[in-house]
Amino acid sequence: MPAVLLGAVGFSVLVTPAQAYIDPGVGGMLLQLLLGGLAGAAVILRIYWQRVTDTYYRLTGRPEKVSKPAESDKEADD
């Protein structure tokens, strides 16, 4: 532990300032990364929505919603 502390203090004393800047295009890239991540999360949530609702209903003890049969199913029975 003391060696790590000594190394951290020594490193912080010896560090020189960096002559660097953030390129103007980086902001656009970060925005694209954020929007792409949100879009991906929305797609995954849409795909697994039924599992999410089933788990919620099971955990809360509510009865699951029963979907109504489609019109094409009624016509097929006739």
C-alpha positions in Angstrom: 0.0 0.0 0.0 2.7 2.6 0.8 4.5 1.8 -2.5 1.3 2.5 -4.4 0.8 5.8 -2.5 4.4 6.8 -3.1 4.1 5.9 -6.8 0.9 8.0 -7.1 2.5 11.0 -5.4 5.6 10.7 -7.5 3.6 10.3 -10.7 1.5 13.4 -10.0 4.6 15.5 -9.3 6.3 14.4 -12.5 3.4 14.9 -14.9 3.7 17.8 -17.3 0.8 19.6 -18.8 -0.4 18.3 -22.1 -0.7 20.8 -25.0 -3.8 19.2 -26.4 -7.3 20.2 -27.4 -10.6 18.5 -28.3 -11.2 18.7 -32.0 -14.5 20.3 -32.9 -15.7 17.1 -34.6 -15.5 15.2 -31.3 -18.8 16.8 -30.1 -20.6 15.5 -33.1 -19.1 12.1 -32.7 -20.1 11.9 -29.0 -23.7 13.0 -30.0 -23.9 10.3 -32.6 -22.6 7.8 -30.0 -25.3 8.9 -27.5 -28.1 8.8 -30.1 -27.0 5.5 -31.5 -26.9 4.0 -28.0 -30.4 5.3 -27.2 -31.7 4.0 -30.5 -30.2 0.6 -29.8 -31.6 0.5 -26.3 -35.1 1.4 -27.7 -34.9 -1.5 -30.2 -33.8 -4.0 -27.6 -36.6 -2.8 -25.3 -39.1 -3.1 -28.1 -38.0 -6.7 -28.9 -38.1 -7.8 -25.3 -41.2 -5.8 -24.2 -43.4 -8.8 -23.7 -40.8 -10.4 -21.4 -40.5 -7.2 -19.4 -44.3 -6.9 -18.9 -44.7 -10.6 -18.1 -42.0 -10.3 -15.4 -43.6 -7.1 -14.0 -47.0 -8.7 -13.8 -45.5 -11.8 -12.1 -43.6 -9.8 -9.5 -46.5 -7.5 -8.7 -49.1 -10.3 -8.6 -51.4 -8.6 -11.1 -53.1 -10.9 -13.6 -51.6 -10.8 -17.1 -53.5 -8.9 -19.8 -55.3 -11.2 -22.2 -55.0 -10.1 -25.8 -58.2 -10.1 -28.0 -58.2 -12.4 -31.0 -57.6 -10.7 -34.3 -60.4 -10.2 -36.8 -58.8 -12.7 -39.1 -59.1 -15.4 -36.4 -62.8 -14.8 -36.1 -63.3 -15.1 -39.9 -61.3 -18.3 -40.0 -63.7 -19.9 -37.4 -66.8 -19.1 -39.5 
